[in-house]
Amino acid sequence: MDNFIFSLNATVPVFLVMVAGYVLKLRGKVNDNFCTVANDINYKLTLPALLFMDISTSNIREVFDLKYVAYCGIVTTVCFGAIWAGAKLLVRDKTEVGAFVQGSFRGSAAVLGVAFIQNMYGNAGMAPLMIIGAVPLYNIFSVIVLTFEGNNSDGKNIKNAFINICKNPIILSILAGVAVSLLNIDFPDIVDKTLESIARLATPLALLVIGAGFEGRKAIAKVKITVIGSVIKLIVQPAIFLPVAAWLGFSGDKMVAALIMLGAPTTASCYIMAKAMNNDEVLTSSLVVFTTLLSSVTLTGWIFVLKSMGLL
């Protein structure tokens, strides 16, 4: 029951912030220009600050586990490749491929992962290792698929994909966070507090914009592909790769971090990137909302299964 209540506490407030954004848009308090500007701020400032703070404040040297980082990286790569290949074959509307792939393989690892593990174990545990193994690849693969499948892409723009990866602010912030952690750099309090204040804006601002940009009628028209993507994100990936984690000997906070990597709801930053890179933001926002709603049930179910098997 405690895990169920926590799961509700972790997901329902997220959904309610989206609802608040939707209501604000209906009442004319925010408009499309606000959403565009807020997306740009999130993409270039608040989300990078959040990831930088999560990683730079972790003691990577002390907790580093190459086998676990390799597991996270390989599984992320396999999921991305399989979903993209399947989408190319099965998704009829080719303008939806990029959004579908990103929304189906990329979860809220950094934001929800740290919170989940802290709640269960009292500290961030293996979340930073999972972030190092998975989140840079999330962003690299997202840039690749969104560049190749974007509405203004001819599908052959390898140069642009490489440029977008190199200048992606989220990837750069992760690399900077790793460097700061490894070098054990301590910033003055004034810098830390400034970064913390900016980082706190990331999730609520992203969720408000998703709610404000949610187009109900268009989303309903995409309900079938949204359901398929949600099932892949919340059920199929954990069902395939959590047994692999158990076989490799992972348990406790490592298993919880793996569960978050595989079965967390689609991250709000997917919407920001899809919008910024001319992909289907309506489908992306639908995946974020739907997976967030369902994750309170699916994550609770997975935790029950893992506990029953003695893995937590």
N, C-alpha and C positions, 0 to 999 in steps of 0.2 A: 504493500500500500504506500509506503514512504517513497519508493521509486516512482510509482504512478503519480503521486502528488508532485514530486519534483519535476517529472516530465511535463506535467500540465503547467507548472510554474515557469518552466523554461520555454514553452512554446506558445501558450495562450497569450501572454503579454506581447509577444512578438506579433501575433496576428492582430491583436487589438491596436497596436501602433499603426499597422497597415490600414486598418479600418478608420483610424483617426485621419490618416492622410486622404483616404477616399472621401470621407465626410467633408473635410476641408475643401477638397476640389469641388464637390457638389454645391457647397455654400459659397463658392467664388472667392475663398480666402487665399487660394493658391491657383496658379495657372501654368500653362505649358512652359512659359519662359522660366518660372521658378524651378520646375522639374529639370529643365535643361541645365541651368546654372548649378543646381544642387548636385546633379549627377557628375558634373565636371569637378566640383569641389571634392566629392567623395572619391572619385577615381584618382585624382592627383594629390590629395592631401590627407583626408581623414582615414581612409582604409590603409594607405601606406604607413601612417603614424601608428595605427593599431597593431599591425603586424610587426613593425619595428620594435615597439615596446614589448610585445609578447616574447619575442625571440631574444632581444638584447638583454633583458632582465633575467634570462634563464642561464643556469650554469651548464653550458653545453658540454664542456670538458668532463664534468663529473658524471653526467648521466648518459653520455654518448654510447650507443649500441649499434654497431655497423649492420648486424644482421637485421635488426628491427627497422632501421632506416631503409635498408635495401628492400625489405618486404614491402614497406609503404610505397616506395618508388616503383617497384616492379608491378605491384597490384594496380596502382594508379595508371600506369602505362597500358597494361593489359585491358583494363576497363575502358579507357579512352579509345584504344584501337578497335576493340570489339564493337563498341557502341557506334563509332563513326562508320565502320564498315557496314554494320547492319542498317544504319540510317540511310546510307547512300543507296542501299538496295531496296529498302522497304518504305521510306517516307516519300509519299507521292509529291507533295509540294516542296520543291527543292529549296525554296526560300526559308523553310522551317528547319532545315538540316542543322545549321550552325547552332541555333538556339536550343534545339532538341538535344544535341550531343552535349553541349556545355551543361545544360540543366540536368541531364541524366547522370553524369559522372562526377560532377563537382558539388561537394557538400560544404556546409558551414563548419569546416574543420577548426579554423582558428577561433571564431567567436564562441560557438557552442561547445567545442571540444574542451577548451580550458575550463569553462564554467562547469561542465558536466563532471570532469575529473576532480576539480576542487571540491565540488559538493560531496563526492563519494569518498575521497581520500584526504581531503584537507590541504592539498597542494596541487600544483599543476602537473606533477608526475611526469608521464611520458608524452604529454601533449606537445611540448616543444620539439621532441624528436619526430613525432608524427608530422608536425608542421613543416619541419625541414625536409622530410622525405616526400611529402605529398604536395604541399601548397605551392612551391615553386613550379612543379610540374603542372598543377592545376592551371596556373596562369600562362605558362608556356604553351600548353596544349590548347587552352582557350583562345589565345591569340592566334594560333595556327588555324584552328577550325573556323573561327570567326572571320579571319582574313580570307581564307579560301572559299568560304560559303556565304560571305556577306553579299548583300544585295547589289553592291557596286563592284563585285569581284568577278574576274574571268576564270577564277579557279586555278590560275597558274602563277600568281604573284608571289613567288618565293622570296624575292628581294624585300617586298613590303612586310612579309611575315617575319623575316629576320630582323628588320629594322624595328618593327613593333615589339618584338621580344626584348631587344636590347634597350629600348627606351621605356618599357613598361614600368610605371612607378611602383607597382606592387612587387614585381620581381626585384627591382633595385632595392626596395626597402627591406625585403627578406635577406638579401645578400649583405646589406649594411648591418642588419641586426645580428647576423651570424658573425661578422667581423668584429663588431663591438663586444659580443659575448666572449669570443675566443681571445681577444686582446685584453679582456677584463677592464674595459674603459668605464670609468665612473664620471657621469656628467654632473655639473653643478645642479643643485636643487631647482634653480630657476628654469633650467632646460628641461629637467624631468617633469616638472609640474606643467610646463607649457605643452610638452608632447602628450602628457596624460589628458590634459583638457581637450586637445584636438582629437585624440584617439577616442574619447568618450562620445564624440559626435557621430562617429562612423556608423554604428548600427542603427540608432534611432533615426538619423537623417536618411539613410538608405531606405529604411522601412517606410517612412513617411512618403518618400518619393514613389516607391513601388505602389503604395495605396493610392496616391494621387494620380498615378499614371495608369492604374488598372482600368481597363475598358471591358465592362461586364459582357456586353453583347458579343464583342469580338472573342472574348475568352471562352464563352459558351460554345462558340463555333469550333473551338480548338479543344473541346473537352476530351475527345478520344485520344489524341496524341498526348495530352497532358496526363491522362490516367496511365498510359503506357510508360511514359517517362518517369512518373512517380513510382510505379511498381518496380521499375528497374533500379531506381535510386534507393528506395527504402527496403526492398525485400530481396530482389534477385542478387545484387552485389554482396550483401552480408551473407546470404545463404550459400554462396559459392566460396567466398574468401575467408570468412570467420573460421570454418573448419581447417583451412590451410594454416591460419594463425595458431590454432590449437595444436596442430600437428608439429609446428615449428617450436612449440613449447612456451608460447606467450600466454600470460595470464594476468590477473589483477589490472593495474592501471594501463598496462600495455594492451590488454584485450579491450578495455573500454575505449582507449584512443583509436584502436583499429575499428571498433564499432562505429565511432563517430566519423572516422574517415570514410567508411563504406556506407553507412546508413543514416547520416545526418540529413536534414532537409536541404534542398538547394539553397546555396548562399545568396544573400541579397546582392553581392558584388557581381553575380552573373548578369543581373538586370543592367547594372551600370555599364559593364563591358559590352553587352549586346546592343544597348542603346548607342554607345559611343562608336561602335564599329559597324553600324548599319545592318544589324541583324534583327530578327523578329522579337522585339521587346514585349509584345503582347503575350506570346507563348511563354517567354521567359518569366514574366510576372505571374502568369498562371501556374507555372511549375513551382515558383517560390511559395505562393500562397497555398497551393494544394498540398505540397510536401510538408509544409510547416504544420498545417492542420492535422495531417495523418501521422506525423512523426511522434506525437504524444502517445499514440497507440502502438506504433511499430517499435519505437525505441524501448518502451516499457516491456513489450513482448520479448525483444531480444535480450534485455537484461535478465528477465525471468528465466529464459532458456540457458543463458550463460551461468547464472547462479545455480540453477538446477544441476548443471554439469560440473560444478565445482571449479569453474574458471574465473570466478570473481571472489 
